[in-house]
């Protein structure tokens, strides 16, 4: 009878801690999946962003901390071996430090995002990665201190091998600091359209610790070392503003009324600005005559696009509408030709490798019926 009571008491002693652990897990899960979403919606409705960062940093931790707390309280009656209990306590301590490290990383990166205003610093991965590594290093030092492991010898080894490490990591470190310089100098930011002096161009996708990723218009991704980005000549088409001038060269016949050409061309350009996607409706387009070429009077039309890549659709629509309007107005865009004026006493003979041997073209010998192009003339030796 006594043995049965002792066995029942033993089972109850084992069962209660398990029920406590399960109960703590249920409480944590209820708070995580029921109450936390309600609190998050209320916090997001406020104009303060600091509380959003703090609450987001705690996401997923309520259930985890509830289980850790239950294990710390109720594992004593479940484990009889003092050494195993000590090891379990150390494991729980390490897990708690890791969770605090994760929360600290989220708070630090969120604070950078909020106080940087979503600008270049907040949108570049390199800053977030550096913050994560620094916080992880602090967490590692706390874990070693919790385990009573002295870090002084480790620091001595790192200091003694610093020269060799600097030589071995010269290239990665140069790219790391170059990336940080790019972010700090605000030279480029993710979303900018850039062109390098080496010919690469596209949208900046991200600036990471070693490379900058640029997406071309063909949707290919270019990986450029940060050191090369710092040292090369770079054109940022989004600075100082995203709007960009769109230049288009046109040539008209020498017989054209240039005032009429200017008026018609500007009307078409302003129409494109108002109706084509990517154009700037309030922009006032204009033209500038700049050359008297061999076969046309040339000028440049200056339009305005909302960004650099807007020029492609703007030029596409401008060409179609301009040619249609020129035909209506009788304005001629001449073919690239060259007219030769000669005197009759000096006939012009054109020889070409494409002619058969012994043949040439005499520009003064008309077609047999007096019409059409000059005829072939045979030469016989």
C-alpha positions as CSV (number, residue, x, y, z in Angstrom):
1,X,0.0,0.0,0.0
2,X,2.8,2.4,0.9
3,X,4.7,1.5,-2.3
4,X,1.5,2.3,-4.4
5,X,1.1,5.7,-2.7
6,X,4.8,6.5,-3.2
7,X,4.5,5.5,-6.9
8,X,1.4,7.7,-7.3
9,X,3.1,10.6,-5.6
10,X,6.1,10.1,-7.9
11,X,3.9,10.2,-11.0
12,X,2.1,13.4,-9.8
13,X,5.4,15.0,-9.1
14,X,6.5,14.2,-12.6
15,X,3.2,15.2,-14.2
16,X,2.8,18.6,-12.6
17,X,6.0,20.0,-14.1
18,X,5.0,18.7,-17.5
19,X,1.6,20.3,-17.2
20,X,3.2,23.5,-16.2
21,X,5.5,23.5,-19.3
22,X,2.5,22.8,-21.5
23,X,0.4,25.5,-19.8
24,X,3.2,28.1,-20.2
25,X,3.5,27.1,-23.9
26,X,-0.3,27.5,-24.4
27,X,-0.2,30.9,-22.6
28,X,2.7,32.1,-24.8
29,X,1.0,30.8,-28.0
30,X,-2.3,32.6,-27.1
31,X,-0.5,35.9,-26.5
32,X,1.6,35.4,-29.7
33,X,-1.2,34.5,-32.1
34,X,-4.3,36.2,-30.4
35,X,-3.3,39.3,-28.4
36,X,-0.1,40.3,-30.2
37,X,-1.8,41.0,-33.6
38,X,-4.4,43.2,-31.9
39,X,-1.7,45.2,-30.1
40,X,0.3,45.5,-33.3
41,X,-2.6,47.0,-35.2
42,X,-3.2,49.5,-32.5
43,X,0.4,50.5,-32.3
44,X,0.7,50.9,-36.1
45,X,-2.3,53.3,-36.1
46,X,-0.2,55.8,-34.1
47,X,2.1,58.3,-35.7
48,X,5.1,57.3,-33.6
49,X,7.4,54.7,-35.2
50,X,9.6,53.9,-32.3
51,X,6.9,51.7,-30.7
52,X,6.5,49.9,-34.0
53,X,10.2,49.0,-34.0
54,X,10.1,47.8,-30.4
55,X,7.0,45.7,-30.9
56,X,8.2,44.2,-34.2
57,X,11.5,43.3,-32.5
58,X,9.5,41.1,-30.0
59,X,7.7,39.2,-32.7
60,X,7.9,35.5,-32.2
61,X,9.6,35.9,-28.8
62,X,6.6,35.6,-26.5
63,X,6.1,31.9,-27.1
64,X,9.9,31.2,-26.9
65,X,10.3,33.1,-23.6
66,X,7.3,31.4,-22.1
67,X,8.7,28.0,-22.9
68,X,12.2,29.0,-21.5
69,X,10.7,30.3,-18.3
70,X,8.6,27.2,-17.8
71,X,11.7,25.0,-18.4
72,X,13.7,27.0,-16.0
73,X,11.0,26.6,-13.3
74,X,9.8,23.1,-13.8
75,X,12.9,21.1,-14.9
76,X,14.2,20.7,-11.4
77,X,11.7,18.0,-10.3
78,X,12.1,16.2,-13.7
79,X,15.9,15.9,-13.6
80,X,17.6,14.1,-10.7
81,X,21.2,14.4,-11.9
82,X,22.7,17.6,-10.6
83,X,25.3,17.7,-13.5
84,X,22.5,17.3,-16.1
85,X,20.5,20.0,-14.4
86,X,23.6,22.3,-14.5
87,X,24.1,21.6,-18.2
88,X,20.4,22.2,-18.9
89,X,20.6,25.5,-17.0
90,X,23.5,26.6,-19.1
91,X,21.7,25.7,-22.3
92,X,18.7,27.7,-21.2
93,X,21.0,30.7,-20.4
94,X,22.6,30.5,-23.8
95,X,19.2,30.3,-25.6
96,X,18.1,33.4,-23.6
97,X,21.2,35.4,-24.6
98,X,20.6,34.4,-28.2
99,X,17.0,35.6,-28.1
100,X,18.1,38.9,-26.5
101,X,20.7,39.2,-29.3
102,X,18.0,38.7,-32.0
103,X,15.8,41.3,-30.3
104,X,18.7,43.7,-30.1
105,X,19.5,43.2,-33.8
106,X,15.9,43.9,-34.8
107,X,15.8,47.1,-32.7
108,X,19.1,48.4,-34.0
109,X,18.2,47.8,-37.7
110,X,14.7,49.1,-37.2
111,X,16.1,52.3,-35.5
112,X,18.4,52.9,-38.5
113,X,15.5,52.5,-40.8
114,X,13.3,54.9,-38.9
115,X,15.8,57.6,-38.1
116,X,17.4,57.4,-41.6
117,X,14.0,58.2,-43.0
118,X,14.1,55.2,-45.4
119,X,17.0,56.8,-47.4
120,X,20.3,55.4,-48.7
121,X,21.5,54.1,-45.3
122,X,18.3,52.3,-44.5
123,X,17.9,50.7,-47.9
124,X,21.4,49.3,-48.3
125,X,22.1,45.8,-47.0
126,X,25.6,46.6,-46.0
127,X,24.6,48.7,-43.0
128,X,22.1,46.2,-41.7
129,X,24.7,43.4,-42.1
130,X,27.3,45.4,-40.2
131,X,24.9,46.0,-37.4
132,X,23.9,42.3,-37.3
133,X,27.6,41.3,-37.1
134,X,28.4,43.8,-34.3
135,X,25.3,42.7,-32.2
136,X,26.2,39.1,-32.9
137,X,29.7,39.7,-31.7
138,X,28.4,41.3,-28.5
139,X,26.1,38.3,-28.0
140,X,29.0,35.9,-28.5
141,X,31.1,37.7,-25.9
142,X,28.1,37.5,-23.5
143,X,27.8,33.7,-24.1
144,X,31.5,33.2,-23.5
145,X,31.3,35.2,-20.3
146,X,28.2,33.2,-19.2
147,X,30.2,30.0,-19.7
148,X,33.2,31.5,-17.7
149,X,35.4,31.4,-20.8
150,X,38.1,34.0,-20.8
151,X,38.2,36.0,-24.0
152,X,41.6,37.6,-23.2
153,X,43.7,34.8,-24.9
154,X,41.4,35.0,-27.9
155,X,41.9,38.8,-28.1
156,X,45.6,38.2,-27.8
157,X,45.6,35.7,-30.7
158,X,43.6,38.1,-32.9
159,X,45.9,41.0,-32.1
160,X,49.0,38.9,-32.8
161,X,47.7,37.8,-36.1
162,X,46.3,41.1,-37.1
163,X,49.0,41.8,-39.7
164,X,48.5,38.4,-41.4
165,X,44.7,38.8,-41.3
166,X,44.9,42.3,-42.8
167,X,47.0,41.0,-45.7
168,X,44.8,38.0,-46.2
169,X,41.6,40.0,-46.0
170,X,42.9,43.0,-48.0
171,X,40.5,42.6,-50.9
172,X,37.3,41.8,-48.8
173,X,38.1,44.7,-46.4
174,X,38.7,47.2,-49.2
175,X,35.3,46.3,-50.7
176,X,33.7,46.5,-47.2
177,X,34.9,49.9,-46.5
178,X,34.3,51.0,-50.1
179,X,30.7,49.9,-49.7
180,X,30.4,51.9,-46.4
181,X,31.8,54.9,-48.2
182,X,29.2,54.6,-51.0
183,X,26.4,54.5,-48.4
184,X,27.8,57.3,-46.2
185,X,28.6,59.6,-49.1
186,X,25.1,59.3,-50.6
187,X,26.7,58.9,-54.0
188,X,24.2,56.3,-55.1
189,X,21.2,54.6,-53.5
190,X,19.1,51.5,-54.4
191,X,16.7,52.4,-57.2
192,X,19.1,54.9,-58.9
193,X,19.9,54.4,-62.6
194,X,23.6,54.6,-63.1
195,X,26.2,54.2,-65.9
196,X,29.9,53.4,-65.3
197,X,32.7,54.6,-67.4
198,X,33.4,51.0,-68.3
199,X,29.9,50.8,-70.0
200,X,27.8,48.9,-67.4
201,X,24.5,50.6,-66.7
202,X,21.2,49.8,-64.9
203,X,19.3,50.2,-61.7
204,X,21.1,49.8,-58.4
205,X,19.4,46.9,-56.6
206,X,21.5,46.6,-53.4
207,X,24.8,47.6,-51.9
208,X,26.2,44.6,-49.9
209,X,29.4,44.1,-48.0
210,X,31.4,43.0,-51.0
211,X,29.5,44.0,-54.2
212,X,26.9,46.3,-55.6
213,X,24.2,44.6,-57.6
214,X,22.9,46.5,-60.7
215,X,19.9,45.3,-62.8
216,X,20.1,46.0,-66.5
217,X,17.1,46.9,-68.6
218,X,17.4,43.4,-70.1
219,X,16.7,42.1,-66.5
220,X,20.3,40.8,-66.2
221,X,22.1,41.3,-62.9
222,X,25.6,42.8,-62.8
223,X,27.8,42.2,-59.7
224,X,30.3,45.0,-59.4
225,X,32.9,45.1,-56.5
226,X,32.4,48.1,-54.2
227,X,36.1,49.1,-54.7
228,X,35.5,49.4,-58.4
229,X,32.3,51.5,-57.8
230,X,34.3,54.0,-55.7
231,X,37.3,54.3,-58.1
232,X,35.5,54.5,-61.5
233,X,33.7,57.5,-63.1
234,X,30.0,57.1,-62.5
235,X,27.0,58.9,-63.8
236,X,23.9,58.9,-61.7
237,X,20.9,59.7,-63.8
238,X,18.7,60.2,-60.7
239,X,20.7,63.1,-59.4
240,X,20.1,65.9,-58.7
241,X,16.6,65.0,-59.8
242,X,14.9,62.0,-61.3
243,X,13.7,64.1,-64.3
244,X,16.0,64.1,-67.3
245,X,16.1,65.9,-70.6
246,X,15.4,63.8,-73.7
247,X,17.4,65.1,-76.7
248,X,16.3,64.1,-80.2
249,X,18.0,65.1,-83.5
250,X,16.0,65.9,-86.6
251,X,16.8,67.2,-90.1
252,X,14.5,68.9,-92.6
253,X,14.9,70.0,-96.2
254,X,16.6,73.2,-97.1
255,X,13.4,74.3,-98.8
256,X,11.5,74.2,-95.5
257,X,10.2,77.3,-93.7
258,X,12.2,77.0,-90.4
259,X,9.7,79.1,-88.4
260,X,6.9,76.8,-89.5
261,X,9.1,73.7,-88.7
262,X,9.8,75.0,-85.2
263,X,6.2,75.7,-84.4
264,X,4.9,72.3,-85.7
265,X,7.7,70.4,-83.9
266,X,7.1,72.1,-80.6
267,X,3.3,71.4,-80.8
268,X,4.0,67.7,-81.4
269,X,6.6,67.6,-78.5
270,X,4.2,69.2,-76.0
271,X,1.5,66.8,-77.1
272,X,3.8,63.9,-76.4
273,X,4.6,65.4,-73.0
274,X,0.9,65.5,-72.1
275,X,-0.3,62.2,-73.4
276,X,2.6,59.7,-73.3
277,X,3.5,57.9,-70.1
278,X,6.8,59.0,-68.6
279,X,6.5,62.5,-70.0
280,X,6.4,65.7,-67.9
281,X,3.1,67.4,-68.7
282,X,4.2,70.8,-67.4
283,X,7.5,70.8,-69.4
284,X,7.9,73.4,-72.1
285,X,9.6,71.7,-75.0
286,X,11.8,73.7,-77.4
287,X,14.2,73.2,-80.4
288,X,17.6,74.6,-81.3
289,X,18.9,74.6,-84.9
290,X,22.6,73.6,-84.8
291,X,23.9,72.4,-88.1
292,X,23.7,72.9,-91.9
293,X,24.6,69.4,-93.1
294,X,25.1,68.0,-96.6
295,X,21.4,67.4,-97.2
296,X,19.4,68.9,-94.4
297,X,19.0,71.7,-91.8
298,X,19.5,69.9,-88.5
299,X,18.2,70.8,-85.1
300,X,17.7,69.2,-81.7
301,X,14.4,68.8,-79.9
302,X,14.6,69.0,-76.1
303,X,11.8,67.1,-74.3
304,X,11.5,66.1,-70.6
305,X,11.1,62.6,-69.1
306,X,10.2,61.6,-65.6
307,X,13.3,59.4,-65.4
308,X,16.1,58.2,-67.6
309,X,14.4,55.2,-69.0
310,X,11.3,57.2,-69.9
311,X,13.2,58.4,-73.0
312,X,12.6,55.2,-74.9
313,X,8.8,55.4,-75.0
314,X,8.9,59.2,-75.4
315,X,11.2,58.9,-78.5
316,X,9.0,56.1,-79.9
317,X,5.8,58.1,-79.7
318,X,7.5,61.3,-80.8
319,X,8.9,59.8,-84.0
320,X,5.5,58.4,-85.0
321,X,3.6,61.6,-84.3
322,X,6.2,63.9,-85.8
323,X,6.4,62.0,-89.1
324,X,2.6,62.0,-89.4
325,X,2.4,65.7,-88.7
326,X,5.2,66.5,-91.1
327,X,3.4,64.7,-93.9
328,X,0.2,66.7,-93.1
329,X,2.1,70.0,-93.1
330,X,4.2,69.2,-96.2
331,X,7.5,69.3,-94.3
332,X,10.1,67.1,-95.9
333,X,12.7,65.0,-94.0
334,X,15.2,64.3,-96.8
335,X,17.0,61.0,-97.3
336,X,20.7,61.1,-96.7
337,X,21.8,61.9,-100.3
338,X,24.5,63.9,-101.9
339,X,24.0,65.9,-105.1
340,X,26.9,66.2,-107.6
341,X,26.9,69.3,-109.9
342,X,29.2,68.8,-112.9
343,X,29.9,70.7,-116.1
344,X,29.1,69.0,-119.4
345,X,32.6,69.4,-120.8
346,X,33.9,67.3,-118.0
347,X,31.8,64.1,-118.1
348,X,31.7,62.0,-114.9
349,X,32.5,58.4,-115.2
350,X,31.9,56.1,-112.2
351,X,33.8,52.8,-112.0
352,X,32.8,50.3,-109.4
353,X,34.1,46.9,-108.4
354,X,30.5,45.6,-108.8
355,X,30.6,46.3,-112.5
356,X,31.7,43.7,-115.0
357,X,35.1,44.1,-116.5
358,X,35.1,46.7,-119.2
359,X,31.9,48.4,-118.0
360,X,31.3,51.9,-116.5
361,X,28.5,54.4,-116.0
362,X,28.4,57.6,-117.9
363,X,26.2,60.1,-116.1
364,X,25.9,62.1,-119.3
365,X,24.6,59.2,-121.5
366,X,20.8,59.0,-120.9
367,X,18.6,56.0,-121.2
368,X,17.6,55.0,-124.7
369,X,14.1,56.5,-124.5
370,X,15.5,59.6,-122.8
371,X,14.1,58.6,-119.4
372,X,15.4,56.7,-116.5
373,X,18.9,56.3,-115.1
374,X,22.2,56.4,-117.2
375,X,22.9,53.3,-119.3
376,X,25.8,50.9,-119.1
377,X,28.5,51.6,-121.5
378,X,30.8,48.9,-122.7
379,X,34.5,49.5,-123.2
380,X,36.3,47.4,-125.7
381,X,40.0,47.1,-126.0
